[in-house]
């Protein structure tokens, strides 16, 4: 018995996608991707903001703990190069920060003072700014008390975040306690808290 040709095979065996079905499927995929992308970007920027805030909060907690443990003043200062404290008013905390044992209490890293940690720049689209009390540095006394009351603001300039979710404030109370809050509305300019 001869084999049947393609035209003689049942229709169930020739099943596949037509060009129109394929184009409709691709169009649906594009629409779904377009709808999901902003939400996905928002989640990415929120995660970066949370990570940077948590990192800075952990740094402050470690600095306070080291001050108590060592019985020495511990200073946290903004630093671009990871080896000196910055005094340039144009610089912000997002260029990085440095934690060191400030044995002579002059808020500057001097020869012989132990560097406890170095943190590089916060990343793209993230700004970290201190208010007037913490513009350059924060220090913790051997009692665990902070150098004063102040706020460090970690802020994202990403357009995918609404103003209500754009920033986190690390409020440092004189006792040394650090409280993380979310300010109600911060513009994409990411102004520091006054």
N, C-alpha and C positions, 0 to 999 in steps of 0.2 A: 504494500500500500504506500503510495507516495506521501511525502510530508506536505502539510498544507503551507501555502505561502502566507506572508504577513497579512495580506488582505483577507485571508480566509480564517485567521485566528479570531477567537471570541473577543469582544470589546473589553472584557474584564482584564485581559492580559495586556492590553495596550493603554492602560490607565496612566496618566501623568498630569503635569501642570501645563495649562495653556499659557501663552504669553500674557494674556489679560489677568489671569489668576495670579501670576507671579508679580506683575506690576501692582496689583491691588495689595498684595501681601507686603511688598516693599514700602508702599505708601503708608500703610498702617504702622509699620515699624518706624518709619521716619517721624510720624506724628507722635507716637509713644516716646521716642527718644527726645523729641523737642519738648515734650511736656515734662519729662523726667530730669532733663539736664539742669534747669535752674534749682530744683530741689536738691539734686545731688551736689551741685556747687555750694549751695547753702550749708549742707551738712559738712562738707569738707572745710569750709571757712569757719564754721562753728567749732569743729573739732580742733583746728589749729589755734583758735582763740582760747579754747579751754585748756589745751596743752601748755600754751605759753603762760597763761595765768597760773596754772597749777605748778609749773616749773619755778616761777618767781615766788610763789607762796611757799613752796618747799625750801627754796634758797633762804628766805627770811626766817623760816622756822629752824633750819639747820644753824644759821648764824646765831640766832638767839640761844639755841641749845649749846652751841660751842662756847658762847660767852659765859654761860652759867657753869659749864663743865670745866673750862680752863681757868675761870676766875679772871678773865682778861676782856678788855674791850675788843669787840669784833665789828669791823666796818664792812658794809656792802656799798660799793660805789659803781657808777657807770664807767665802762671802760671799752674803748674801741679796739685796743691792741692786746688786751688780756694781761698786761703787765704794769700799767699805770692807771691811776684814776683820772678821769677826764674832768677838766674844769671849763671846757669850751661850752659856752651857753647855747650854741647852735646844735650841739649833740643831744641825743635823747637816750633813754635807757635801752631802747631797742637795738642799739649798736653792740650791746653786751654788758655784762657786769662781772665784778670781781669781788671775792670775799676773802678778807685777810685778817690776821691777828694784829691789831693796831696797838702795839706795846707802848708807844710814846703818845698815844691819843691825839695825833695831829691830823687824822683823817686822810693821810696820804701813805701810800705803800713805800716804805723805806727799806734800805738794805738790811737784811737779817729778819725781817718780819715774814712770818709764815703765810703763804697763800693757801687758803683752804679749798677754794674752787674758782674756776673760770667758766663763764657761760658765754658762748658766742652770740652773734646777732639773732634776734627773735625770728627773723624770716621775712619773706616778702609779704606785703600788704598788712603788716602788723606794726603798730606803733606802741611804745611804752613811754609814758610821760609821768613825771612826778610833779606834785603841786609844789608850792614855794618851800614848804618844810623839807621835802625830799627831792629837790631839784637835782642835786648832785650825788647825795649819799645818805645812808641811814647807818646808824651804829647802835649796837646793843651793849649795855653795861654788864659787868659781872653779875648783877642782880637780875638780869633778864629784861630790864627796862629799855625801851627804845629811846632814841634821841629826841623824840617828840611825837606829837600827833600829826599824821599826814596821810596822803593817799597816793598810790601809784595806779595809774590807769593803763590797762592793756586794751588796745582798740584795734579793730580791723577796718581797713579802708575798702574792703571788697563791696562792690555794688550789689551783690546777691544777698547781703544781710540787711534787714530792716533796722532802722535807728534804735528800736527797742532791744535789739539783740546784738548790737555792734560792739559793746564794751563790757569789761569787768573792772571793778574797782577793788584794789587791795587796800583796805583801810587799816592803818597801823595805829594802835592806841598806845599811849605812853607806857603802859604796863608791859608792852611787848607783844600783846595779842594781835593777831592779824585776822581780819574778817573779810571774806570775799562777798561782794555785792554786785548786782547787775543794775546799772543806772537806767532810768526810765527812757531817756531819749538822748542819743549822742549822734551828731551829724557825721558824715563821712570825713570831715576835717579833723575829727578825733581830738577835739580840744581837751586840754588837761582840766581836771577838776580844780576849781579855785579853792 
